[in-house]
């Protein structure tokens, strides 16, 4: 499959229903951590007392583009930022349960609009500076500063419902009226409307504690590229295009139940190597500690090596599986006139014909069975997923019906469309398969395969007639998929890339966005899903399963449907340094 998603963080991929650890090896008895931290049990844990010290080496297919948590909006950056920075709240291990992190507790007002967080005392940044509530106020100001240099935060969109956020963003207010620190240990956030998912938004790396004195000293540019200062388990020693090195934060506040200070590891070295086949070979030879979707992209195991690893008696017992809230789809642009020409895809029957001509089993085969089929714009692991779609929203492979629909639409002699995608090997195979499927019903697909950057420029302009893209959760809620991808107010933002617009769908989405009734939200989102699928807004293709290949000498590793790799809980066999 493609290794890129349009936007989003898979940690926060992210996220819904409780995720399940599907497979693994080893025992599950590492002692839990204290001080509010989650335990380090997992499918690669040991019954013995965790050993402090040691180091691991990892491979990554991409360099870390953004160290600044206010700027990072990609999975590679989030993998590192989550190890360096802490947020007010986080998720418990491999669940969707929100638990304390830098906040020990919080209160929510009866109207759901005021959140009061009580902060953990005695926490320090890795340089020894004390952390307090004003550090979060400072970070929210950075998030909502549209003129921040060298670039503003892409995360501001998630916090616009805070009182005064829009005024501060517009430059008409010098402070954010809805964010305050009554004292060093208390943070108050006030919303203009209640958001059922607001805690999930706060668990995103954007809302991390940062050290104002350090940021002002080094500047935003250095903060994003070579410098970092958080309260997390590790600090950045090196970050460049070839390597990222993390070392133990000596001031980290968490300890395990044995009284040992976390993290256990002294050092993590991440080497950048975009040859995923070589990365897999390094792991097979024991040179690297683990492979994961956040390091390797896609499902975590390079496509070419998937059969070898999964069919090997030696390696298959080292593989963990985790359902992921990430999907892929083929977008069908519904704009009546596109690039100065009448667009046949504005006719719903043409789009429905393409739905009936699509065979997801071919995409599954291309990906060596490492993915699941998809029939709607939500992954099956997400709360709000519709178990039984309406008949009008359900499609199966039916070439005769597809041809009949094209005839009814006035295209009995066929038509030609342009398709855009990134130029990776797997994406090209999928594009060619789709091209062959459409040819069976008389649709000629002209392929334009370009770099990921150029693809985004074209698709986000709203001028790509057909395109293949994907979405990974920013936070675990159906709104992050449905409202972002189908609300007409997202056309200008470049998220609704196929120009889909329906007043009834907008009404349902806007109502669900601020409803605090979970059953009502599920009902509304179900109506949205059935409507956009009846309208054949786009063709769902596949959803990801995350595969994690973990060496037997690595302990404390666990998977999560929301969080990135648990660097803070990992320990290795005594004397083992990879």
N, C-alpha and C positions, 0 to 999 in steps of 0.2 A: 504494500500500500504506500501511498504518499507518506513521507515522514513529517510533513508540515501541516499545521492547522492554521486557519486564518488568524484567529486571536485566541486568547484565553490561557489560563494556567491550569495544568492538569492536576495540580495539587489542590486546588481550591475550586484541580480539577475538581477545574474539577470536578457542589456537587453535588432528601431522597431516601430511598430504601437502604437498609443496612447492607454494606458490602460483605461478601463472603470470601474467605481465604479458601480457594478451591483445591490447592494441592501443595505438597511440601514434603519435607523430611526432617528428621531430628526430633527433639523433645521440646516441651513447652514449659520449662520451670525456672527460668531466670527470675530472680527476685524483683518485685516492683520497686520503682523509684518513689522517693518521698517528696515532700515539699510541693505537692500539687502536680508533679510531672507524671506522665503516663508510664506504664511499666514497659520493660524492654523484652517482654515475652514475645515469641514469634515462632515461626516454623523452623527457624535455624538457630535455636537457642540451646543452652547447655544447662544441666542441673547443678553445675558447680558454680562457685562464687566467681563473678566476672573478674577478669584480669585487667588491671590498668596498664597502659602503655602500649607500645607497638604502633605500627603504621600500615596503611593500605595504599595501593596504587589502583587507579581506575582509568579507563579510556572513555572519551566523549567524542562524538562526531562533530561537535561544534564548540567554538570558544564561547566564553561567557560575555555577552555584549554589554550587560548592565549590572553593576554591583549595587547601585542605589535602589533601595526598595521602592522609592517613589516613582522610579522610572521603569523598572523591570516589568515586562509584560510578555515574557516568553518562558517556555518550560526550562530551558537550559539555565537562564539567569535565576529563576526561582529555586532550582535545585541547590544552588550555592547560597542564595540569599536566606533561605530557610535555615541553613546551618549557621549563619552569622547573626541573624536578627530574630528577636522575639516579638510577638504580638500580645495584645491584651488577653486574648483567648485563643484556643486552638482546638484540635480534634483529638479524641482519645483513640490512639492506636489505629486499628483497621475498622473504625466505625464512623458514623456521621454525628456522634455525640460531641457537643461542644463542652469543653472543660476549661478550667482556669489556666492561665499562663502567667503573664505579668500582672494580671488582675487576679486577686484571690477570690473575689465574689463580685456580684453586681445586682442592682435592683432596677426594675422596669416599672414605670408609672402605670396606673390603671388604664390610661388612654393609649398606652403603647408608644408614646412619643418621647419620653425622657429616660435615658439610660445613665445610671450612676455606677461608676466602676471604683472599687476599692483596691488600691494597688499594693503589690507585694513590697515590703520594706527591706532595705538593705541590699537591693540589686545594684550592681555596678556595670558600666560598659567595660569593654576589654582593656581600656586604658586606665581604669580605676575611677573614672568620673561617676558620681552617683546618678542613678536614674530616678526621675520623679515625673509627676503628672504633666508638668509644663513641656516635657519632651514630646509628648503626644500632641499637644496644642501646636507646637512648632512643626511637627510632621504634617498635620492637617493643613496648615498654612502653606506648606510646600506643595502638597497635593493639589490645592485649589488655586495656586498661583499660575495663571495662564501665561505669564511673562517670565517664568523661571528659566534661567539660562544654564546650560546651553540648549535645553529643551524642556518643555512643560511635561507634567505627569500625564500619561495616558489613562491613569486611574481616576481622574477627577470625576468621570461620569458616574462612578459608583457611590459618590458622596454628595451629590447635588440635592438630596432631600434633607440634609442637615440645615437647620435654621441659619440663615445668613450666608450659606455657601455660595449661592448664585450672586449675591451682592459683592462678596469678596472676590469671586472669580471675575466679575465684570469690572472690578476696580472702583466700585462706588462705596465700599466700606473698607476700613483699615484692619478690622478684626472679623473673625467668624463668630457671630453672636451666639450660635448654638453649641460652641465648644468652649469649655472653661475648666479651670483648675482651681477650685475653692481653696485647696491646700495641696501640699506636696504629694499626698497619698490618695487624692480623690480627683477623678476625671468625670465631667458631666457632658453628655452629648444629647442635644435636643433635636428632634426631627419635626418637619412640617406636617408629615403624614406618617402613620404607623407602617412599618415594614416588617412582615413576619420573618424575613430572611436577613435582617440587619446584622445579627450576630455573625452570620456566615460571611457577610461582607467584611466585617471587622477582623475576621480570621485570615483574610488575604494579606500577603506580605506588604501591600501598599501601606497598611496602617501599623507599621512597625515602630518601635521606639528607636529614635536616632539621637545622637549627641549634638545639640545645637552648637556648642563651643567647637567641636571637632569639624562640623560642616563649615562653619564660618572661617575656620583656620585654613582648611585645605581647598575649599571651594567646591561647587557642585560638579564641575567637570572631573576633577580628581576623584571625588566621592563615587562617581559612576564608573570609573575605569580602573583605577589602581589602588584606591584607598577605601576603607570601610571601617565602621565603628559601631558595633552592635552589642547586645547583651546575650547573644546566642552562644552555643557551646564551642564554636570555633571563631577564629579571626583570620583574615586574609593576610598571607605572607607574600604571595605573588599572584598576579593575574595579567596574562598577556594572551596573544593569539595562539600560543603553543602550549601553555600550561597554566593551571590554577593550583596553588598550594594553600591548604588550610592547616593551621596549627591550633592546638588546644588553647582555649581562652582561660587564662589562670584565674580570672575573676568570676567564672560562671557560677551561678547561684544554686543549681540543682545538685542534689546528692541522691544516691540510691539507698535502699533500705539497710545496706551494710555500712552506711556512712561514708562511702567512697564518692568523691566529687566526680560528676560527669563533666565532659565526656571521658570515656575510657581511652580512646585513641589519642596519641600525641600528634599525629600528622596524617593528612590525606593529600595525595598527589593525583591530580586529574590531568592526564595528557590528552591533548587534542589530536585526533587522527580521524579524518573523514572517510577512511577506507574501512567500512564496517566489517568486511571479511577478515581483515587483519585484526580488528578489535576482537572478533569472535575467537580467532586463533590464539590471541594473547590470553583470553579467559580459559580456553581449553587447555592451554599449557600451564595454567596456574599462576600466570604473571599478574593477573588482576583479580580483585576480590569479588566483584560481581558485575553483571550487566543488567541494566534496567531501561524501561521506556524513556526515562528522563535523561539518561546518558546516551542511549543509542537512537532515540527517536522511534516513531512507529510503535510496534508492540514490544520492543525490547530485545528481540533476537533478530539479527540481520536476516532478511528473507532468504538469502542464498544458503545460510547455515541452519535454518530452522529444521529441515528434515534430519540433518546429521545429529543435531543436539537432541531433538525430541525422540529419535529412534535409537539413541545410544544407551545401553544399560549403565554406562559409567556416568553419563551426564544427566539423563532425564530425571533422576531422583534429586538433582540439585536445582530443579526448576520449580518456582512458585508461580501460581497464576492468580491474577486479580482482575475482576471485571472493572472496566474503565468507563467513565462517563464521557466518551468521545465518539463522534460519528463522522461519517463521510457521506457526501451527497453529490449529485449532478444537478446544478442549478439550471433552471429554464427561465430565461428572461421574458417577462410578460409585457414589456413595454410595447405599445402598438407600433410606434415608429422607432427604429433603432439604426443608428449610424446613417440617418437620412433615407432609410428604406423601410417599406412596410414589413413588419415582423410577423411571420406566420405563427410564431409561438404565442402570440397574443390570443390565438384561438385555443380555447380549453381542450377541444377535441384532438388537436395536434399533440398537445402535451400529454393527454391521456393515452394516445396511441403510443407515444414513446414509453410511458409507464408499462404498458402491456407488452412491449417488445424487449424490456430489460430483463435479464437473467442474472440474478445476484450470485447464483452458484458458480458462474465463471469468475467473478471477482474473488470469491472464497477460494477457488482453486488456484488462481494466480498467487494468492497469499498463503499457499500451502496449508489451508485449513486453519490458519492462526487467527481468523476473525469470524464474526457472526454476521448473518444476514440482518437486514434492517428494513422495517416496513413503515416507519414514521419518523418525524424529526425529533424524537427523544430516544436515548438508549434505553434498553429494557431494564437497566439498573436504577433508573431515575424515578423518583416519586412523581406521579402524573402520567406515567406511561399507560397507554390504553391497551388493555389486554385483548379486547374484541372491537376492532374498528367497524364502522358502519359499512354496509356493502358498497356504497358509492365511494368509499375511501380505501377500498381493498383492491389490489391488483395482483394478478398472477400472470405467468408467461402465457400469452395467447396471441399468436401472430395473426390469425384470421380476424380477430376482433380489432387488433391494431390497424390492419389494412382497411377494415370497414370504417373505423373512425376517421382515418385520413381521407377516405372517399367522401364521407359526410362533411368533412371540413373543406372540401373543394380541392384536395391535393391527391387525386387518384393517380396522377402521373408522377407523384413524388415531389421532393423539394430538397434544397441544400441549406445546411446550417453550419456556422463556424463554432468550433469548440476550443476553449482555452484551458491550459493546465500547466503545471510546473514540469520541468524536463528531467525528472528522476526516472531511473530504469523501470521501477514498478508502476509508476504513474503512466508511463508510456505504454506498458503492456495493458493496463486497464483501459486506456483511451482507445487502443486498437481493438480491444474486445468490444467496447461500446460501439465503435464505428461499425464493426461487423454485425452487431445486433440490429442497429438501425438500418443497415443496408438491406436486411431481410424484408423490411416493410417499405422500402423505396426512399428512405431518407439518407442523403449523402452528407456525411460529417467531415468537414475540412478541419484538420487538427492544427492548432497553433501551440506548440510546446516551448515554453520560455523559462527563464529563471524565476525562482519564487518571488523575488522582488518585483520583476516585471509583470508577473501574473497578478500579484496583488494590486498593482497600479491599474491594470486593465479591469479586473473584476470589481474593484472598489469604486471605479468610475461609473459603474452601472451600465457599461456598454458591451460587456461580454454576452454574446447571445446564448451560448451554452458553456458551462465551465464545471470543473470538478474541484470541490473544496471540502473543508471539514470544520468541525467545531469541537473544542474541548472545553469543559466547564471552567468558568472563572470562579464560581462558587456553587455549591450543590443545591440548585433550585431550578425548577422548570422554566422560570422566567428568564433565566440566563440564556436559554436556548430559544424559546418561543417568542418572547417579547423582543429579543435582540435581532432575531432573524426574519420576523414576519410583520412587526409593527411598521406601519407606513412612516412613522417618525424616525425610523432607522435608515431610510433610503438615503437621506442627505449625509448621514454619518458614515455611510459606506459599509454597513453591516448587512442590511437588506439589499443584497447585490443583484437580485433579480427583479427589483422594482415591484414586488407584490404589494397590492394595496386593496384592502377590503374594509369598509367602515364597520361592519359587524364584527370582524376579527379584531379590529382596533379597539372597539368597545369592550369586548371580552378580555382582551389583554390588559387594558388599562384598569378594568375593574379587578382583575385577579392580582395585579401588581401590588395593590394596597389592601387587599382583603386579609383579615386576620383569621378567617374561617378556613381551615385546611380542606374540609370537604367541599366547600364552595369553590375554592381555588382548583381542586382536582377536576370538578365538574366543568368549570370554565375552560381550563386548559384542554380537557377532553374534547370540548366543542371546537376549540381552535384547531386541534390536530385533525379532527374529522373534516373540517372545512378546508384546510389548506391541502389535505390529501385528495379530497374530492376535486379541488381546483387544480390538482397536479402542479402545485407551485414549484416543487422540485422532486427529483427521484432519489429517495433514500437508497444508499448502496450497502454499506457495511458498518459495523461497530467494532471497536477494538476490545481485545482481551490483552491485558498487560502480562508479559512474561519476564520473570526475574531469575537470572541464573546466578546462584549464590554458592561460593566455595564452602566445603564442609568445615573449614577452619575459621569461618566467619560466624559469629554468634550475635544474638540480639537483633537480628534483622527481621523486619516484618513489612508486609505490604499494606497499602491503604488505598481506598477509593478516592481520597481527598488529598493526602499529604505526599510529600516527596520522600526520597530515601532517608531512613532514620539514622543519619550520621551520629547523632548524639548518644544513641543506645548501643552502637556496634562495638564489639570487642573481638579480639583474635586470640588464637591459641598462643600460649606463652612462647616467646622466642620467634614467633612467625612474623616476618615483615615481607610484604609483597611489594 
